[in-house]
Amino acid sequence: MTDSLATIYGIGVGPGDPLLLTLRGAAVLREVGAVLAPRSAEDRDSLALAIARPHLPADCAVLEAVFPMTEQRAVLEQAWEDAARELIAVAAAGRPAAFLTLGDAMLYSTWSYLLAAVLRLRPDATVVTVPGITAMSACAAAVGQPLAEGRAPLLIWPDEPPASLDALTALAPNIVFMKAARHLDALADAVETLGADAVAVRRCSLPDQAVTRDLRAWEAGRSYFTTVLVHVDPTPPTPSPAGRGGEKESK
Ligand SMILES: C[S@@+](CC[C@H](N)C(=O)[O-])C[C@H]1O[C@@H](n2cnc3c(N)ncnc32)[C@H](O)[C@@H]1O
């Protein structure tokens, strides 16, 4: 028989400004015994921790875990399992534990893998996810441009853009390119070919937030925290021939 665990939380801390952390996230942070913050390398500070810090009580332990920027599944799985064990150890000692993650916890976040790892190790654990404001929401707000309107779909693309954006814009006139820093030149080419509107936002909601429509200008000073919003004007609908269903049915 194993001891019961305190709750384990995954908290989406928002895009950068501590004021964009939700009230619920802040309330949970006031109760936890420890937070676990992600870092991408030993020598990099955790932005998620910087966002959460103003909300942490003085006696809250701060743990940090390195999640390498690699696609080697075995390396990542080991990192997720190690982090899950750290959260479980805090919860087993009787204090709630929280993993901090940027933006929303369920959108391209390490949290989803940790959540699975925690439940694999301790199926009896109570695990709660606290949603957060996504980076793309903050970017749209920063540039005063909607992510999507009416019935127009929105596509989120977290990878290198295809050489032609036609296949993507056929699906949706609004595309959010996340993890865009590595691909700014390619994105600039594709956007120009298409004649689309594109705006890049870097370190949104942070004091050094920057916005540009010249994507190539940022190729040199890359920041991982870069999102590009692309919009194409949808083709106007072809007028339907009279009497072929183009008008609303009258009753
Ligand atoms: C692993 S994803 C995390 C997404 C996050 N969970 C969310 O809900 O927004 C990382 C990407 O999010 C975007 N991002 C995160 N914070 C950002 C910020 N403050 N400004 C602009 N983009 C940001 C960037 O595209 C970055 O490469």
The ligand as an ORCA input file, in Angstrom:
! r2SCAN-3c Opt
* xyz 0 1
  C       6.811     24.969    -26.970
  S       5.836     26.264    -27.601
  C       4.908     26.695    -26.180
  C       3.533     27.209    -26.477
  C       2.758     27.587    -25.234
  N       2.398     26.410    -24.477
  C       1.504     28.404    -25.562
  O       0.407     28.010    -25.127
  O       1.634     29.444    -26.183
  C       7.012     27.558    -27.704
  C       6.635     28.593    -28.730
  O       5.614     29.422    -28.197
  C       5.761     30.736    -28.714
  N       5.955     31.679    -27.595
  C       6.009     31.387    -26.287
  N       6.123     32.505    -25.548
  C       6.152     33.546    -26.435
  C       6.222     34.965    -26.299
  N       6.301     35.543    -25.100
  N       6.220     35.717    -27.422
  C       6.114     35.146    -28.660
  N       6.028     33.811    -28.832
  C       6.042     33.022    -27.744
  C       6.974     30.715    -29.647
  O       6.516     30.448    -30.965
  C       7.751     29.542    -29.094
  O       8.647     29.007    -30.029
*
